[in-house]
Amino acid sequence: MEYNLTELMACVASRELENKKSIFVGTGLPIIATMLAQQLHAPDLLIVFEAGGIGPKIPTIPISVGDSRTFYKAVIAASMDYAMGMAQAGLVDYGFLGAAQIDKYGNLNTTVIGDHDNPKVRLPGSGGANDVGSLCTRTIILMRHDKLRFVNKLDYLTTPGYLTGPGAREAAGLPAETGPYRVITQLGVMGFDEETKEMMLLRVHPGVTVEEVVENTSFKLIIPDDVGVTEPPTEEELRLLREEIDPSGIVIGK
Amino acid sequence: MKVLAEGKGELLAWMSPDEGRKWMRENKPRALMDKRTTMKEAVQRYINDGDYFAMGGFGHIRLSMEGIYEMIRQRRRNMIMAGKTSVHDVDILIGGGVVDRIECAYAHGHELRGLSPAGRRATESGRVKVVAELSNAAFQWRFKAASMGLPWFPARIMMGTDTFNYSSSKIVEDPYTGKPITLIPACYPDVAFIHVHRCDKYGNCQIDGTTIEDIELSRAAKRLIITTEKIIPHEDIIDHPDRTAIPHFVVDAVVESRYGSHPGNMPDLYYSDEEHMAEWLKLSRSDEGVQEYMDKYVFGVENQAEYIELIGGEEKMKYLWRLEHLQVPMEAPWRR
């Protein structure tokens, strides 16, 4: 069955989510992936929105992480203090993030391209990203993969990955046993080496070569001997995405 | 306590706890007073050029848009916006020439709709300055510190990042754990709007759905203007005191503002008007377009009733009610 790259990324991201865990979700692709996981293998995934919607049954894609869809049939319509405090207290297992730039330690930039005080492109800023990257146990990053985005040095470090390497998060004072877990792009799935905390290729998507991934990455990506290949989207995944989750094609396109 | 690092962002709207207590002691009304007024008067009386301004809700959710339009009509200038997930609110204020500085957790974006042409153009050209950065959690904990009369609030965020470096926070060695911890300074905005579902004439407010950071903000703001979809009898408030999100003694003014969050979402009453958002996002690609929008929707109307008529009247609001209640399919005209 034919599929586009957004659909593929949504399916791959949804498969990373475990049932009976909690996840901090942003709007767009993360929502689609989370809704898909909930409808397939993770019916008891607890969704947490930063504005205070916790445990909703999302009926249709929210425009905002604070709009009324984010607490539709939720277990509690709380506050940001509640949601962020909950993450800081250790109750949020996963967090989804996007970024304009990423480095080999999974540090992210969503603030500015160019100089901060004289920006070439001004982006929204941290929003809740720094909090998600600081406080959730495992963060999953969804973004486009090319040399301008996978960089040696970020223009601005908005959200912490492993900072400068092993032990750096703990030394900075961030909660123990937290950090980036997966990076999912249109080319493949990356993880982080346990020893060096540097980004490592885990799987390429169908039809993508390891060379292609390397060519689109400015820093040196760790390439293990046993790079896997992603399973393509199933018919059931695509049907749910197109008919149930995003029938207007707002995120996945038409 | 040993200071390990200091952010270089401008420390804005901070007061020492004793200054904060003095302000609250001398200015906040303990007695039940009828605070109803018009939007025109509320803006005239409580909002000044140069003020540090915060909007309740969430950038395009539960906004006092009528209040923003009035600020533009009264030509407020040089204001600092609390970019605490500011979306359509800050974009329109920048377009209207009201805001020239932002303390930024989130601005220049429209969430799922993409980036904001007006906000980006203003900051990239230097017309608007981002004077400090921080995260969303940090912003609401700034308000929380103020609401509790504390100089700062501790949190395990922003450490190791430029978000901290450009903030007004400090990192110290926590005397209990010996580990670094971030101290986020209190924030007392000069003035805030919060839009609510209903309140009595004294300003006792009920909010349906998430309160986002409005309980904290309502207690931190030096001056607080409540805008409300509906004014209800005091008896209806005190029959259900567990429903009160904001009590009268932190409120300075009450303005009835039906459909006041349009084109933003008002949970349970109307969803965001995506057709209108698409019109703004298209027009705001140029300064001329921004002017055209302002001439039509802000300067071209006298009051909220005329504005609602202009955007499609009761028929449009009925459609947005049905959209809110999932009775019509969602559309995204800004994708075209």
Interface residues (C-beta under 8 A of the other chain):
Chain A: T27 G28 F49 E50 A51 G52 G53 P59 T60 I61 P62 I63 S64 V65 G66 D67 S68 T70 F71 A77 A78 S79 M80 D81 M84 Q88 N107 T111 H116 D117 N118 P119 K120 V121 R122 L123 P124 G125 S126 G127 G128 A129 N130 D131 S134 L135 Y156 L157 T158 T159 P160 L163 A168 R169 A172 G173 L174 P175 P247 S248 I250 V251
Chain B: G57 F58 G59 H60 I61 G83 T85 V87 C104 A105 Y106 A107 H108 G109 E111 L112 R113 L115 G119 R120 T123 E124 G126 K129 V130 E133 L134 S135 N136 A137 A138 Q140 W141 K144 A155 R156 I157 M158 M159 G160 T161 D162 T163 Y166 I171 D174 K179 P180 I181 T182 G209 T210 T211 I212 E213 D214 I215 E216 N265 P267 D268 Y271 S272 E274 E324 L326 P329 M330 E331 A332 R335
